[in-house]
Amino acid sequence: MTYVIAQPCADIKDKACIEECPVDCIYEGRRALYIQPDECVDCGACEPVCPVEAIFYEDDTPEEWAGYREANSGFFEELGSPGGASKLGLIDRDHPLVAALPVQIPA
C-alpha cells in the first residue's frame, strides 16, 4: 500500500507535500504530483499538509478518483524507481488520465 495523489492536485501543485516527505518520493509531472509507490514508506506526512486534500491512503481514495491509484503507479512505468525526486526535478509529462483533464485555474 501507498499514498495516492488525486485529481484536486492537477494544475495546483502546491508542493507542501514535497517539503514534508522524508524520503523524497513525490515527483513533479507537468500538471500534477505523483507518489512513487516503491519509494513511499507510508509515513503519512504528506497527507495533512495538502491544501487541496488531494492525498489519500490508497485504500481510502474516494471512488470518484479511483483511477488515480493506477495513474500514480502508471506514471513510473517508464521511469522506474529513480531513488529521489529532487535529483530529477520537473518531469515533462503526465499520466494520460491527468493529461486529459481540462485545465483547472487555481482559486
DSSP file with accessible surface (Angstrom, degrees, kcal/mol):
  #  RESIDUE AA STRUCTURE BP1 BP2  ACC     N-H-->O    O-->H-N    N-H-->O    O-->H-N    TCO  KAPPA ALPHA  PHI   PSI    X-CA   Y-CA   Z-CA
    1    1 A M              0   0  119      0, 0.0     2,-0.3     0, 0.0    56,-0.0   0.000 360.0 360.0 360.0 156.9    0.0    0.0    0.0
    2    2 A T        -     0   0   10     39,-0.1    56,-2.8    54,-0.1     2,-0.3  -0.883 360.0 -80.8-155.3-177.2    1.0    3.6   -0.5
    3    3 A Y  E     -A   57   0A  28     -2,-0.3     2,-0.4    54,-0.2    54,-0.2  -0.669  38.2-150.8 -96.2 155.8   -0.4    7.1   -0.7
    4    4 A V  E     -A   56   0A   2     52,-3.0    52,-2.5    -2,-0.3     2,-0.6  -0.974   8.3-143.1-129.7 139.3   -2.1    8.4   -3.9
    5    5 A I  E     -A   55   0A   5     -2,-0.4    50,-0.2    63,-0.3     2,-0.1  -0.919  30.2-164.1-102.7 124.0   -2.4   12.0   -5.2
    6    6 A A    >   -     0   0    2     48,-3.2     3,-2.1    -2,-0.6     4,-0.4  -0.290  36.4 -68.0-104.0-172.7   -5.7   12.5   -6.9
    7    7 A Q  G >  S+     0   0   44      1,-0.3     3,-1.6     2,-0.2    47,-0.1   0.723 114.7  71.9 -50.6 -36.9   -7.4   15.0   -9.2
    8    8 A P  G 3  S+     0   0   19      0, 0.0    -1,-0.3     0, 0.0    46,-0.1   0.758  93.3  60.0 -58.7 -18.2   -7.5   18.1   -6.9
    9    9 A C  G X> S+     0   0    9     -3,-2.1     3,-2.5    45,-0.2     4,-1.8   0.786  76.1 114.8 -77.2 -26.3   -3.7   18.4   -7.4
   10   10 A A  T <4 S-     0   0    2     -3,-1.6    22,-0.2    -4,-0.4    21,-0.0  -0.203  94.4  -5.2 -54.5 126.8   -3.9   18.8  -11.1
   11   11 A D  T 34 S+     0   0   37     20,-3.6    -1,-0.3     1,-0.1    21,-0.1   0.366 125.7  76.7  69.4  -1.1   -2.7   22.3  -12.1
   12   12 A I  T <4  +     0   0   54     -3,-2.5    -2,-0.2    19,-0.3    -1,-0.1   0.866  55.2 168.3 -97.0 -58.1   -2.4   23.3   -8.5
   13   13 A K     <  +     0   0   39     -4,-1.8    -4,-0.1    18,-0.2    -3,-0.1   0.877   4.1 175.1  43.4  58.0    0.9   21.5   -7.4
   14   14 A D        -     0   0   87      1,-0.1    -1,-0.1    -5,-0.1    -5,-0.0   0.846  23.2-152.3 -59.7 -36.2    1.2   23.4   -4.1
   15   15 A K     >  +     0   0   76      1,-0.1     4,-1.6     3,-0.0     5,-0.1   0.502  57.9 123.7  74.5   7.9    4.3   21.2   -3.2
   16   16 A A  H  > S+     0   0   21      1,-0.2     4,-1.4     2,-0.2     5,-0.1   0.887  74.9  57.7 -61.0 -32.9    3.9   21.4    0.5
   17   17 A C  H  > S+     0   0    9      1,-0.2     4,-1.6     2,-0.2    -1,-0.2   0.880 101.0  54.6 -64.4 -37.1    3.8   17.6    0.4
   18   18 A I  H  4 S+     0   0   47      1,-0.2    -1,-0.2     2,-0.2     3,-0.2   0.919 106.7  51.2 -62.7 -42.2    7.2   17.5   -1.2
   19   19 A E  H  < S+     0   0  158     -4,-1.6    -1,-0.2     1,-0.2    -2,-0.2   0.827 113.7  44.9 -64.6 -31.6    8.7   19.6    1.6
   20   20 A E  H  < S+     0   0  101     -4,-1.4    -1,-0.2    -5,-0.1    -2,-0.2   0.708  85.2 105.4 -85.8 -21.2    7.2   17.2    4.2
   21   21 A C    ><  -     0   0   22     -4,-1.6     3,-0.7    -3,-0.2     5,-0.1  -0.460  52.9-163.2 -69.0 117.8    8.2   13.9    2.5
   22   22 A P  T 3  S+     0   0   91      0, 0.0    -1,-0.2     0, 0.0    -4,-0.0   0.648  87.7  43.8 -76.3 -12.9   11.1   12.4    4.4
   23   23 A V  T 3  S-     0   0   57     61,-0.0    -2,-0.1     0, 0.0    60,-0.0   0.310 102.6-123.4-116.1   8.1   12.1   10.0    1.6
   24   24 A D    <   +     0   0   40     -3,-0.7    61,-2.4    -6,-0.2    62,-0.2   0.897  63.8 138.9  56.1  46.5   11.8   12.4   -1.4
   25   25 A C        +     0   0    4     59,-0.2    11,-2.7    60,-0.1     2,-0.7   0.317  35.0  97.6-106.9  10.0    9.3   10.1   -3.2
   26   26 A I  E     -B   35   0B   4      9,-0.2     2,-0.3    -8,-0.1     9,-0.2  -0.880  58.2-164.9-104.8 113.0    6.9   12.8   -4.6
   27   27 A Y  E     -B   34   0B   0      7,-3.2     7,-2.7    -2,-0.7     2,-0.6  -0.698  15.0-127.1-101.1 149.5    7.7   13.5   -8.2
   28   28 A E  E     -B   33   0B  34     61,-0.5    63,-3.0    -2,-0.3     5,-0.2  -0.843  24.6-175.5-102.6 117.4    6.6   16.5  -10.2
   29   29 A G        -     0   0    0      3,-3.0    65,-0.2    -2,-0.6    63,-0.2  -0.354  47.7 -86.4 -92.0-176.9    4.9   15.9  -13.6
   30   30 A R  S    S+     0   0  123     63,-1.8    64,-0.1    61,-0.4    62,-0.1   0.912 121.6   7.5 -59.0 -44.5    3.9   18.7  -16.0
   31   31 A R  S    S+     0   0   32     62,-0.2   -20,-3.6     1,-0.1   -19,-0.3   0.515 129.9  23.7-118.6  -9.6    0.4   19.2  -14.4
   32   32 A A  S    S-     0   0    5    -22,-0.2    -3,-3.0   -21,-0.1     2,-0.3  -0.942  70.1-108.7-150.1 170.9    0.4   17.1  -11.2
   33   33 A L  E     -B   28   0B   4     -2,-0.3     2,-0.4    -5,-0.2    -5,-0.2  -0.771  29.2-159.9-103.9 152.9    2.5   15.5   -8.5
   34   34 A Y  E     -B   27   0B   2     -7,-2.7    -7,-3.2    -2,-0.3     2,-0.6  -0.996  13.2-136.8-137.8 139.1    2.9   11.7   -8.2
   35   35 A I  E     -B   26   0B   2     -2,-0.4    -9,-0.2    -9,-0.2   -30,-0.1  -0.844  21.3-132.3 -97.5 123.7    4.0    9.4   -5.3
   36   36 A Q    >>  -     0   0    4    -11,-2.7     4,-1.8    -2,-0.6     3,-1.0  -0.622  16.8-152.5 -74.7 111.9    6.4    6.7   -6.3
   37   37 A P  T 34 S+     0   0   37      0, 0.0    -1,-0.2     0, 0.0    36,-0.1   0.811  90.2  51.2 -64.4 -28.3    4.8    3.6   -4.7
   38   38 A D  T 34 S+     0   0  134      1,-0.2    43,-0.1    35,-0.1    -2,-0.1   0.706 115.0  42.9 -79.9 -19.4    8.1    1.6   -4.2
   39   39 A E  T <4 S+     0   0   25     -3,-1.0    -1,-0.2   -14,-0.1     2,-0.1   0.682  89.9 100.7 -96.7 -22.8    9.8    4.6   -2.5
   40   40 A C     <  -     0   0   23     -4,-1.8    -5,-0.0   -15,-0.2   -19,-0.0  -0.431  53.1-163.8 -67.5 133.8    6.9    5.7   -0.3
   41   41 A V        -     0   0   88     -2,-0.1    -1,-0.1   -39,-0.0   -39,-0.1   0.212  38.8-118.5-102.9  12.8    7.3    4.5    3.3
   42   42 A D        +     0   0   62      1,-0.1    -2,-0.1   -39,-0.0   -40,-0.0   0.800  66.2 142.5  57.7  35.2    3.6    5.1    4.2
   43   43 A C        -     0   0   74      1,-0.1    -1,-0.1     0, 0.0    -3,-0.0   0.762  52.3-140.6 -76.9 -25.9    4.5    7.7    6.9
   44   44 A G        +     0   0   13      1,-0.1     3,-0.5    12,-0.0    -1,-0.1   0.516  60.2 130.3  81.0   6.0    1.5    9.9    6.0
   45   45 A A  S  > S+     0   0   31      1,-0.2     4,-0.5     2,-0.2   -24,-0.1   0.821  70.1  54.3 -63.1 -28.5    3.5   13.2    6.5
   46   46 A C  H >> S+     0   0   11      1,-0.2     4,-0.7     2,-0.1     3,-0.5   0.843  94.5  68.4 -74.2 -35.0    2.2   14.4    3.1
   47   47 A E  H >4 S+     0   0   77     -3,-0.5     3,-1.1     1,-0.2     8,-0.3   0.917  98.0  44.9 -59.0 -52.0   -1.5   14.0    3.6
   48   48 A P  H 34 S+     0   0  106      0, 0.0    -1,-0.2     0, 0.0    -2,-0.1   0.745 110.3  55.1 -71.4 -17.6   -2.3   16.6    6.3
   49   49 A V  H << S+     0   0   49     -3,-0.5    -2,-0.2    -4,-0.5   -33,-0.1   0.579  76.8 109.4 -91.4  -5.8   -0.2   19.4    4.6
   50   50 A C    X<  -     0   0   19     -3,-1.1     3,-1.3    -4,-0.7     5,-0.1  -0.550  55.9-158.6 -72.7 115.8   -2.0   19.2    1.2
   51   51 A P  T 3  S+     0   0   81      0, 0.0    -1,-0.2     0, 0.0    -2,-0.0   0.715  91.3  44.2 -71.4 -17.4   -4.1   22.4    1.0
   52   52 A V  T 3  S-     0   0   53     -3,-0.0    -2,-0.1   -43,-0.0    -3,-0.0   0.281 107.2-122.7-108.0   9.1   -6.5   20.9   -1.6
   53   53 A E    <   +     0   0  153     -3,-1.3   -44,-0.1    -6,-0.1    -6,-0.1   0.915  64.0 141.1  50.9  52.8   -6.9   17.5    0.2
   54   54 A A        +     0   0    0     -7,-0.1   -48,-3.2   -46,-0.1     2,-0.5   0.497  40.9  88.5 -99.1  -6.9   -5.7   15.5   -2.9
   55   55 A I  E     +A    5   0A   6     -8,-0.3     2,-0.3   -50,-0.2   -50,-0.2  -0.837  50.6 168.1-105.2 130.1   -3.6   12.9   -1.0
   56   56 A F  E     -A    4   0A  35    -52,-2.5   -52,-3.0    -2,-0.5     2,-0.2  -0.977  43.3-104.3-136.3 147.4   -5.2    9.7    0.2
   57   57 A Y  E >>  -A    3   0A  63     -2,-0.3     3,-2.2   -54,-0.2     4,-0.5  -0.500  50.0-109.9 -63.5 138.9   -4.1    6.4    1.6
   58   58 A E  G >4 S+     0   0   51    -56,-2.8     3,-1.3     1,-0.3    -1,-0.1   0.862 117.4  45.7 -45.3 -49.6   -4.5    4.0   -1.3
   59   59 A D  G 34 S+     0   0  104      1,-0.2    -1,-0.3   -57,-0.2   -56,-0.1   0.675 112.2  53.9 -70.5 -15.4   -7.4    2.1    0.2
   60   60 A D  G <4 S+     0   0  111     -3,-2.2    -1,-0.2     2,-0.1    -2,-0.2   0.332  73.9 127.8-101.3   6.0   -9.1    5.3    1.2
   61   61 A T  S << S-     0   0    7     -3,-1.3     5,-0.1    -4,-0.5   -56,-0.0  -0.458  70.5-107.6 -63.7 126.6   -9.1    7.0   -2.2
   62   62 A P    >   -     0   0   40      0, 0.0     3,-2.1     0, 0.0    -1,-0.1  -0.248  24.7-117.8 -55.8 144.6  -12.6    8.2   -2.9
   63   63 A E  G >  S+     0   0  155      1,-0.3     3,-1.7     2,-0.2     4,-0.3   0.842 112.5  63.9 -55.4 -35.5  -14.3    6.1   -5.6
   64   64 A E  G 3  S+     0   0  151      1,-0.3    -1,-0.3     2,-0.1     3,-0.2   0.743 112.1  36.8 -62.7 -21.0  -14.7    9.1   -7.9
   65   65 A W  G X  S+     0   0   48     -3,-2.1     3,-2.2     1,-0.1     4,-0.3   0.104  77.5 120.8-117.1  22.1  -10.9    9.3   -8.0
   66   66 A A  T X>  +     0   0   19     -3,-1.7     3,-1.8     1,-0.3     4,-0.6   0.834  66.6  67.6 -56.9 -32.1  -10.1    5.5   -8.0
   67   67 A G  H 3> S+     0   0   41     -4,-0.3     4,-2.1     1,-0.3    -1,-0.3   0.709  85.1  71.9 -62.9 -17.7   -8.3    5.8  -11.4
   68   68 A Y  H <> S+     0   0   14     -3,-2.2     4,-2.4     2,-0.2    -1,-0.3   0.711  83.6  67.3 -74.9 -17.7   -5.6    7.8   -9.7
   69   69 A R  H <> S+     0   0   73     -3,-1.8     4,-1.5    -4,-0.3    -1,-0.2   0.950 109.7  37.1 -61.8 -46.8   -4.4    4.7   -7.9
   70   70 A E  H  X S+     0   0   93     -4,-0.6     4,-3.6    -3,-0.2     5,-0.2   0.882 113.8  57.4 -71.4 -36.8   -3.3    3.4  -11.4
   71   71 A A  H  X S+     0   0    0     -4,-2.1     4,-1.8     2,-0.2    -2,-0.2   0.916 106.4  49.3 -62.4 -41.1   -2.3    6.9  -12.5
   72   72 A N  H  < S+     0   0    5     -4,-2.4     4,-0.4     2,-0.2    -1,-0.2   0.949 119.7  35.6 -65.6 -46.4    0.2    7.3   -9.7
   73   73 A S  H >< S+     0   0   50     -4,-1.5     3,-1.3    -5,-0.2    -2,-0.2   0.906 115.2  56.9 -73.8 -36.9    1.8    3.9  -10.3
   74   74 A G  H >< S+     0   0    8     -4,-3.6     3,-1.7     1,-0.3     4,-0.4   0.805  93.5  67.8 -64.2 -29.8    1.5    4.1  -14.1
   75   75 A F  T 3< S+     0   0    1     -4,-1.8     4,-0.5     1,-0.3     3,-0.3   0.812 102.4  48.4 -57.6 -27.9    3.4    7.4  -14.1
   76   76 A F  T <> S+     0   0    9     -3,-1.3     4,-3.1    -4,-0.4    -1,-0.3   0.352  77.8 102.4 -98.7   6.3    6.5    5.4  -13.1
   77   77 A E  T <4 S+     0   0  149     -3,-1.7    -1,-0.2     1,-0.2    -2,-0.1   0.918  98.6  24.5 -57.1 -46.6    6.2    2.6  -15.6
   78   78 A E  T  4 S+     0   0  177     -4,-0.4    -1,-0.2    -3,-0.3    -2,-0.1   0.836 126.0  50.9 -83.8 -35.7    9.0    4.0  -17.8
   79   79 A L  T  4 S-     0   0   53     -4,-0.5    -2,-0.2     1,-0.2     2,-0.2   0.808  85.1-172.1 -74.6 -32.6   10.7    6.0  -15.1
   80   80 A G     <  -     0   0   31     -4,-3.1    -1,-0.2     1,-0.1    -2,-0.1  -0.475  52.9 -36.2  74.5-143.4   11.0    3.1  -12.6
   81   81 A S        +     0   0   64     -2,-0.2    -1,-0.1     1,-0.1    -4,-0.0  -0.812  58.5 179.4-119.6  87.1   12.3    3.9   -9.1
   82   82 A P        -     0   0   30      0, 0.0    -1,-0.1     0, 0.0    -2,-0.1   0.644  42.6-120.2 -67.7 -16.4   14.9    6.7   -9.5
   83   83 A G  S    S+     0   0   55     -3,-0.1     2,-0.1   -58,-0.0   -58,-0.1   0.825  82.2  21.7  83.8  32.2   15.6    6.9   -5.8
   84   84 A G        -     0   0    4      1,-0.1     4,-0.3     2,-0.1     3,-0.3  -0.109  58.0-143.3 140.7 123.6   14.7   10.5   -5.2
   85   85 A A  S >> S+     0   0    8    -61,-2.4     4,-1.9     1,-0.2     3,-1.4   0.829  93.2  68.5 -73.9 -33.7   12.6   13.2   -6.9
   86   86 A S  T 34 S+     0   0   97      1,-0.3    -1,-0.2     2,-0.2     4,-0.1   0.833  95.4  55.2 -62.6 -30.6   14.8   16.2   -6.1
   87   87 A K  T 34 S+     0   0  144     -3,-0.3    -1,-0.3     1,-0.2    -2,-0.2   0.731 112.9  42.9 -75.5 -17.1   17.6   15.0   -8.4
   88   88 A L  T <4 S-     0   0   76     -3,-1.4    -2,-0.2    -4,-0.3    -1,-0.2   0.776  84.7-174.0 -95.4 -33.1   15.2   14.8  -11.4
   89   89 A G     <  +     0   0   36     -4,-1.9   -61,-0.5     2,-0.1     2,-0.1  -0.326  56.2   7.6  69.0-152.6   13.2   18.0  -11.0
   90   90 A L        -     0   0   95    -63,-0.1     2,-0.6    -4,-0.1   -61,-0.2  -0.393  65.9-150.8 -65.5 129.4   10.2   18.5  -13.3
   91   91 A I        -     0   0   22    -63,-3.0     2,-2.6     2,-0.2   -61,-0.4  -0.925  17.3-135.1-101.5 118.6    9.4   15.5  -15.5
   92   92 A D  S    S+     0   0  110     -2,-0.6     2,-0.3   -63,-0.2   -63,-0.1  -0.267  74.9  56.6 -81.0  56.4    7.9   17.0  -18.7
   93   93 A R        -     0   0   67     -2,-2.6   -63,-1.8     2,-0.0     2,-0.3  -0.964  61.5-148.3-165.0 171.1    4.9   14.6  -19.0
   94   94 A D        -     0   0   16     -2,-0.3   -61,-0.0   -65,-0.2   -66,-0.0  -0.931  37.6 -86.2-140.2 163.7    1.9   13.3  -17.1
   95   95 A H    >>  -     0   0   25     -2,-0.3     4,-2.7     1,-0.1     3,-0.7  -0.448  48.5-111.7 -63.9 145.6   -0.1   10.1  -16.8
   96   96 A P  H 3> S+     0   0   95      0, 0.0     4,-1.9     0, 0.0    -1,-0.1   0.831 116.7  60.6 -53.4 -32.7   -2.7   10.1  -19.6
   97   97 A L  H 34 S+     0   0   66      2,-0.2     4,-0.4     1,-0.2   -29,-0.1   0.928 112.3  37.5 -60.6 -44.1   -5.5   10.4  -17.0
   98   98 A V  H X4 S+     0   0    2     -3,-0.7     3,-1.5     1,-0.2    -1,-0.2   0.917 113.0  56.4 -73.8 -43.2   -4.1   13.7  -15.8
   99   99 A A  H 3< S+     0   0   52     -4,-2.7    -2,-0.2     1,-0.3    -1,-0.2   0.829 105.1  54.0 -59.6 -30.8   -3.1   15.0  -19.3
  100  100 A A  T 3< S+     0   0   85     -4,-1.9    -1,-0.3    -5,-0.3    -2,-0.2   0.598  85.3 107.5 -82.5  -9.3   -6.6   14.6  -20.5
  101  101 A L  S <  S-     0   0   35     -3,-1.5     3,-0.1    -4,-0.4     2,-0.1  -0.355  80.4-105.9 -68.0 145.7   -8.2   16.7  -17.7
  102  102 A P        -     0   0  108      0, 0.0     2,-0.1     0, 0.0    -1,-0.1  -0.433  51.0 -91.3 -63.2 146.9   -9.5   20.2  -18.6
  103  103 A V        -     0   0  110     -2,-0.1     2,-0.4    -3,-0.1   -92,-0.1  -0.420  40.9-144.9 -64.0 132.2   -7.1   22.8  -17.3
  104  104 A Q        -     0   0   58     -2,-0.1    -1,-0.1    -3,-0.1    -3,-0.0  -0.856   3.7-142.8 -98.9 135.3   -8.0   23.9  -13.8
  105  105 A I        -     0   0  153     -2,-0.4   -93,-0.1     1,-0.0   -94,-0.0  -0.870  26.9-117.3 -97.5 119.6   -7.4   27.5  -12.8
  106  106 A P              0   0   76      0, 0.0   -95,-0.0     0, 0.0   -94,-0.0  -0.285 360.0 360.0 -57.7 140.9   -6.3   27.8   -9.2
  107  107 A A              0   0  150      0, 0.0    -3,-0.0     0, 0.0     0, 0.0  -0.289 360.0 360.0 -74.1 360.0   -8.7   29.7   -7.0
